[in-house]
């Protein structure tokens, strides 16, 4: 539930596929004596015509990269810090010292102004009535189930707490499951003692097979667990792989966000981008094309057609896994929110005119601070073919470069997908806790989902990539 | 043991388990200032449901308690 966007741990860790010289990784130097380090530092190593950087320089570059990337990622954190707004100041909105009794009830469309104001005040950004219509009137899942659109805590005729409830369709073992994902959890501080009642209402609702929380922070994750949810068993969902595409603008955005003086910003960005660029060249941190008769084509979300249905049906019949419904109409609904300032495109992989896989990439542009990000929002490949996945990875990289993104990110997906992406040596950052929790109403189903192989969790799940009609706000 | 004691005992036990500093539980103390967070209250309510077989927080459209006194009263009314 997002319970708000997850807080990110910005410690950079080495990826699984890179053996040495990663952020925070002392690499081979750690095993050397001081004398050997000095000796090695004076050696120039030529390979393939390219002059690689000697060990101390590598360390310096790594250190610089580490600081830069960590600082930049703080700025990538979606409106998280905004929640850390001065609570004392915000509490003036509440009559201290005595908050009036609050009542819990189902949310309705007429609550929109109060909820939007509450969410904005607590740093969850702007919302729109069009977005509410999208989620709770145009949602394809509503053809299968009628669930509350959420719950509110109301006191003195105004909204003091809110939790959204978005119905979604899933497939598992040949069956369609009704899932609900909690979204936009917020409560005024005076009412947080009873804010659990919103979460309690979420877990008490009827006609739901699966309860999902996909953007939890540490405390909301604990709350989900208190109501019987378990953390996602799929490995590495909390680790984001990323590639820096444009070192100089990336570094400039970082420096700008650090509020450095203009001169220092330019100078630092110049040297930092040099370091990152050198690093990228040395480590060859980019996907390379290795395609056998595969054709990559990019299209708009609105062009998703029947061939996607065939691929989806094939995936449903593959090994039994819990899959968010990806039928064409749902894909279009998911990625076409009204008023969304972000763009999503589909990168398709064909062989002999047959669709073998696709990747949806979302570009977050013109964010405060100037940082631009492309996120792999969905990916589906017939039989999880590694060659197709790598071809899509290459396509995603090329797309992100083409649209001017500074960084490309991949979060979630099973090991086979991640390992294919990891071949291009991404950087990695880690969340401090799992953002993804689940609870199945049916105990045998819950037990079946305890295995990692039952999952294909990605940003497509839950409310992770539901488009808000606003750019991500950086703190 | 009175209902009040049962409730306050749960406050203390959960606070200790969750490592939260609990302030003296006087009647007029706002729940939000007790030191317990929403997770703690979720646990308290779950345990009280086990002990008393009532969950007054599951009822919509009734006024939820904001102080310790109201919280105890809330359970007293629900247990009747």
Boltz contact constraints between the chains, C-beta under 6 A:
constraints:
  - contact:
      token1: [A, 99]
      token2: [B, 66]
      max_distance: 6.0
  - contact:
      token1: [A, 101]
      token2: [B, 63]
      max_distance: 6.0
  - contact:
      token1: [A, 101]
      token2: [B, 64]
      max_distance: 6.0
  - contact:
      token1: [A, 101]
      token2: [B, 66]
      max_distance: 6.0
  - contact:
      token1: [A, 102]
      token2: [B, 64]
      max_distance: 6.0
  - contact:
      token1: [A, 103]
      token2: [B, 61]
      max_distance: 6.0
  - contact:
      token1: [A, 103]
      token2: [B, 63]
      max_distance: 6.0
  - contact:
      token1: [A, 104]
      token2: [B, 60]
      max_distance: 6.0
  - contact:
      token1: [A, 105]
      token2: [B, 60]
      max_distance: 6.0
  - contact:
      token1: [A, 105]
      token2: [B, 61]
      max_distance: 6.0
  - contact:
      token1: [A, 190]
      token2: [B, 32]
      max_distance: 6.0
  - contact:
      token1: [A, 192]
      token2: [B, 38]
      max_distance: 6.0
  - contact:
      token1: [A, 193]
      token2: [B, 31]
      max_distance: 6.0
  - contact:
      token1: [A, 193]
      token2: [B, 32]
      max_distance: 6.0
  - contact:
      token1: [A, 193]
      token2: [B, 41]
      max_distance: 6.0
  - contact:
      token1: [A, 194]
      token2: [B, 64]
      max_distance: 6.0
  - contact:
      token1: [A, 195]
      token2: [B, 38]
      max_distance: 6.0
  - contact:
      token1: [A, 196]
      token2: [B, 38]
      max_distance: 6.0
  - contact:
      token1: [A, 196]
      token2: [B, 41]
      max_distance: 6.0
  - contact:
      token1: [A, 196]
      token2: [B, 42]
      max_distance: 6.0
  - contact:
      token1: [A, 197]
      token2: [B, 57]
      max_distance: 6.0
  - contact:
      token1: [A, 222]
      token2: [B, 39]
      max_distance: 6.0
  - contact:
      token1: [A, 223]
      token2: [B, 39]
      max_distance: 6.0
  - contact:
      token1: [A, 226]
      token2: [B, 39]
      max_distance: 6.0
  - contact:
      token1: [A, 226]
      token2: [B, 42]
      max_distance: 6.0
  - contact:
      token1: [A, 226]
      token2: [B, 43]
      max_distance: 6.0
